[in-house]
């Protein structure tokens, strides 16, 4: 059930984290993704960690869960296919996204510091205002992604 004050809570959260100078179009788009998360269950980091060696189970879990505003540092998503998954406001530090296929995913305001995207295929994903410092994008195919306002200092080739 959606919170009656969800919209104001979301924007209060954005303003408290990033100030009132954010791009209104990107914030509105992220709000829609953040709001739609109620159609899925919140992901549990312990369960994801248990599945990290079983790509088939992890693919199914990722497609049925949302990861917005959660703590998922140091997890392995290696080899998964994720389509239209929301990671808005998530803590994804030191995660392994190597050899993944990410399409239409939203990483807006996510903390992805030191994550590994080696060999991934990333298309039409939003990384707006996310922190991708020290990420590894070596041999990554990136197309039609939005990195507006992103904090970066990455490795890529």
Secondary structure as UniProt FT lines:
FT   TURN            4..5
FT   HELIX           6..18
FT   TURN            20..21
FT   HELIX           24..35
FT   HELIX           36..39
FT   STRAND          41..42
FT   HELIX           45..51
FT   TURN            52..53
FT   HELIX           55..64
FT   STRAND          65..66
FT   TURN            68..69
FT   TURN            73..74
FT   TURN            78..79
FT   STRAND          81..83
FT   TURN            88..89
FT   TURN            93..94
FT   TURN            98..99
FT   STRAND          101..103
FT   TURN            108..109
FT   TURN            113..114
FT   TURN            118..119
FT   STRAND          121..123
FT   TURN            128..129
FT   STRAND          131..137
FT   TURN            138..139
FT   STRAND          141..143
FT   TURN            148..149
FT   STRAND          151..156
//
